[in-house]
Amino acid sequence: MAKLVSKTYGEALFELAHEENRASEMLEEIQSVQEILKSNPEFGRMMLHPGIPKQEKLKIVDEVFKGRCSDEITGFIRIIVDKERFKDIDSIFLYFIDREKESQGIGVAYVSTPKPLDLEGKSKVRDKLLETTDYKTLEMHYNVDPGLIGGMVIRIGDRVVDSSIKSRLNDLTKELLELQLG
């Protein structure tokens, strides 16, 4: 359900940004708003508090965002509050950001390895991903996960490539269990 909400609202925001020819501007603005919301969790708690009337919440949104954000973003936040979807604002914004980056040919890759990669290793991974995908550029995020033992796990969007030794050992264990049971 949450995924449907984020897609519905995020897609509407994406279409608005492109209709207004302000996609890049709105991407930056949404990323800024997202950072502000993350650094002020009390604002989110206030927007979700059942004891505060909706009209009061809308008034607060206007006081906080009007004049500091574009009318489109302020209006969008008002709609989210009015429809009682503020709990989904982060996933809505993430959907928009991912969708906009995708439309600009920017891929976001998450790479997990058991040990930190050096600059040469990171460069080889990035170059190989650019070579095997349709992206113009990649935004790379590296993570160290000692539990992988060896190899790596790469996630780009919904696609996952798991070449870790941990994964291979799990597969081998399953095969051996099937042989013993069969």
N, C-alpha and C positions, 0 to 999 in steps of 0.2 A: 504494500500500500504506500509506504513512504517513498519507494522508488517511483511509483506512478505520480505522486504529488510533485516530487522534485523534477521529474521529466515534464509534466504538464506546465508547471509554472516556469521552469527553466527554459523550456522551448518558447513559451510566450515572450519571455524577456529577450531571448535570442532573436526572435522575429522582430520585436520592437527595435532592438539595436540596429538591425540591418535595414529596416524600413526607414529609420531616421538617419542612416549612413553614419552612425556613431559607434560602431561595434568596438573599435580599439579604445575609444574614450571610455565607453561604458565598462569594458573589461577592466581597465585601470581603476575606475571608480568603484566597481564592485569589489575588487581585491582590497582597496583601501577600507571600504565599509566593513568587509569581512575581518580585517585586522583590528579595526576599532571595536567590533563586537566581541572578538576573542579577548581583547585586552580589558574589556568591561563586562565581565560575566553578570554583574548585578543588573545591568540593563536588560539582559535576556531573562533573568529571573523575574524582573518587574513585568515584562511583557507577557510572561507565562502565568503570572499570579492570578488565580481565579477570583480573588477579592477585589481586584481593580477593574472597574467597568471599562468596556471596550472604548467608549467615547473618551475616557481619560487617557487610555493607551494611545489612541489616535492623536490626541492633543500633544502628548509627550513626543511622539514620532515627529510631528510638525516642529516642535520646539528644538529637537535635537538635530534633525536633518534638513529642514527647509532653509535654503540660503547657503548651506554647506555642501549639499549634493544637488545634482540636477533634479529638475521637477519629475523626470521620468523615474529616477531611482527612489525619490521620496514617495511618489505616488505608488510605486510598486511595493514598497515596504508597508505603506498604508493598506494596500489591498491584502497583503499577507496577514497583517494584524486583523483587519476587518473580517477576513475569512477564517480566522483562528488557526492559521498555519505557521505562526512564528516559530514553533518548535522545529519546523522543516527548513528554516531560512538558510542554514548552513548547507544542507544538501541541495537546495535550489540553486544557491550561488555556485556551488561546486559543479553542478550539472552545466550551468551557463558557462563557467570558465572552461571546463573540458570541451564543451561543444564549440566555443569560440576558438580555442586553440586548435582544435581539429580542423575547423574551417580555414584557418590560416596556415595549415600544414605543419603545425607544431605538435610533436608527440611528447608525451610525458612517460618516461620509463623509470621503473623502480627496480633496482638491481641489488640483490642480496647475495653476499659472499661470506664464507667462513672467516676470512681475514681481509683487512683493508686492501684495496687495489691501489697500486702506485699510479702516477699520472699516465704512464705508458699503457698500463692495463686498462685504465678508464677510457683512454683514447681509442684503444682497439675495440672495446665493447661498443662505444658510441659509433665508431665508424662502421662496424659490422651491422649494427641495428639500422643505421641510415641506408646502408647498402641493401638490406633485406626488407625494408619497409618503404612506403610511399611518402614518408615525412620529409619536409625540407630541412627542418632542424629538430633537435630533441632536447627536452628539458630533462636532465639526468638527476636521479636521486639514488644515492648509494647507501646501503645499510649493511652492517656487519652482523651476521647471525652464526655464532660458533657451532650451533646445533646442526648446521648443514654438512659438517665434516669436510666436504670438498665440493667442487663444482659451483654452480650458481643458479639462482632463480631470478627470472626476468619477467616483469609484468608491465604490459603496455595496454591500457584500457582494460578490456575484458579478456585479453589474451595473456596466457601464462606459459612460459617455457621453463620447465623444471629439469635441469640437468645436474641436480645435486646428488651426491653420494647417498645422503639420507633417503631421498626419494627412491633411488635404485635399490637400496637395502630393504625398504618397505615393500617394494614390488616383489623382490626376491623372496621375502618372508611370506607374502601372500601366496606366491606360486608353490613354495614348499609346503605350506599348510594345506593347499588344495590337493597336492600330490599325496600327502599323508592321509587325508580324509577320503580321497577317491580310491 
